[in-house]
Amino acid sequence: MASDLVAPTIEQIRRWSGVECPNEAARHGLSDFPPLLAELEALRGTLVFEDEPSSFEAALQAEKERTP
């Protein structure tokens, strides 16, 4: 899957920004994205906005309530 997305991604970056992929390290870095995208895709439909606290204060309160 990695090689399926790397070449089109390099081309899209070049077309959108005019930036050529600078070196092999950059190409290798792009190969990390397909597995990450697959993991995120697997989460689709399992998370909803209400699962997360709406603010930092709410997150602190939620954590405080969990500790005995």
Backbone hydrogen bonds in HBPLUS format (Angstrom, degrees):
<---DONOR---> <-ACCEPTOR-->    atom                        ^
c    i                          cat <-CA-CA->   ^        H-A-AA   ^      H-
h    n   atom  resd res      DA  || num        DHA   H-A  angle D-A-AA Bond
n    s   type  num  typ     dist DA aas  dist angle  dist       angle   num
A0004-ASP N   A0001-MET O   3.02 MM   3  5.05 126.6  2.31  96.9 111.9     1
A0005-LEU N   A0002-ALA O   3.17 MM   3  5.57 139.6  2.34 106.5 116.1     2
A0006-VAL N   A0002-ALA O   3.03 MM   4  6.13 150.1  2.12 155.6 164.8     3
A0009-THR N   A0005-LEU O   2.98 MM   4  5.96 153.0  2.05 147.0 155.3     4
A0010-ILE N   A0006-VAL O   2.91 MM   4  6.15 160.3  1.95 157.6 162.4     5
A0011-GLU N   A0007-ALA O   3.08 MM   4  6.32 159.6  2.12 150.3 155.7     6
A0012-GLN N   A0008-PRO O   2.84 MM   4  6.08 154.5  1.90 147.6 154.8     7
A0013-ILE N   A0009-THR O   2.91 MM   4  6.12 159.6  1.95 152.7 157.7     8
A0014-ARG N   A0010-ILE O   3.01 MM   4  6.23 158.9  2.06 145.8 151.8     9
A0015-ARG N   A0011-GLU O   2.89 MM   4  6.14 161.1  1.93 150.6 155.6    10
A0016-TRP N   A0012-GLN O   2.86 MM   4  5.91 163.3  1.89 150.2 155.2    11
A0017-SER N   A0013-ILE O   2.92 MM   4  5.80 168.1  1.94 149.6 153.7    12
A0018-GLY N   A0014-ARG O   2.73 MM   4  4.54 132.9  1.95 119.7 131.8    13
A0027-ARG N   A0023-ASN O   3.21 MM   4  6.63 156.7  2.27 147.1 153.5    14
A0028-HIS N   A0024-GLU O   2.82 MM   4  6.06 156.7  1.88 150.8 157.6    15
A0029-GLY N   A0025-ALA O   2.88 MM   4  6.09 150.7  1.97 142.5 150.7    16
A0030-LEU N   A0026-ALA O   3.09 MM   4  6.38 148.0  2.19 144.9 152.4    17
A0031-SER N   A0028-HIS O   3.03 MM   3  5.22 135.9  2.23 100.1 112.6    18
A0032-ASP N   A0029-GLY O   3.10 MM   3  5.60 161.5  2.14 111.7 117.5    19
A0033-PHE N   A0030-LEU O   3.14 MM   3  5.62 154.8  2.20 112.3 119.0    20
A0037-LEU N   A0033-PHE O   2.79 MM   4  5.98 162.9  1.82 165.9 171.1    21
A0038-ALA N   A0034-PRO O   2.92 MM   4  6.11 151.7  2.00 146.8 154.6    22
A0039-GLU N   A0035-PRO O   2.99 MM   4  6.26 152.1  2.07 145.1 151.9    23
A0040-LEU N   A0036-LEU O   2.98 MM   4  6.28 160.7  2.02 152.2 157.3    24
A0041-GLU N   A0037-LEU O   2.84 MM   4  5.97 154.4  1.90 145.6 153.3    25
A0042-ALA N   A0038-ALA O   3.01 MM   4  6.20 146.0  2.12 141.0 149.4    26
A0043-LEU N   A0040-LEU O   3.05 MM   3  5.20 137.9  2.23  99.6 111.6    27
A0044-ARG N   A0041-GLU O   3.12 MM   3  5.27 153.1  2.19 103.6 111.8    28
A0046-THR N   A0043-LEU O   2.87 MM   3  5.41 163.0  1.90 140.9 142.9    29
A0051-ASP N   A0048-VAL O   2.93 MM   3  5.53 160.1  1.97 118.8 125.3    30
A0052-GLU N   A0049-PHE O   3.19 MM   3  5.97 167.3  2.21 122.1 125.5    31
A0059-ALA N   A0055-SER O   2.98 MM   4  6.27 150.9  2.06 144.9 152.9    32
A0060-LEU N   A0056-PHE O   2.93 MM   4  6.27 154.6  2.00 150.1 156.9    33
A0061-GLN N   A0057-GLU O   2.93 MM   4  6.19 161.3  1.96 149.7 154.8    34
A0062-ALA N   A0058-ALA O   2.89 MM   4  6.06 159.9  1.93 147.8 153.3    35
A0063-GLU N   A0059-ALA O   3.01 MM   4  6.19 155.6  2.08 145.4 151.6    36
A0064-LYS N   A0060-LEU O   2.87 MM   4  6.06 155.3  1.93 148.8 156.3    37
A0065-GLU N   A0061-GLN O   2.96 MM   4  6.17 151.8  2.04 150.3 157.0    38
A0066-ARG N   A0063-GLU O   3.17 MM   3  5.25 134.8  2.38  97.3 109.4    39
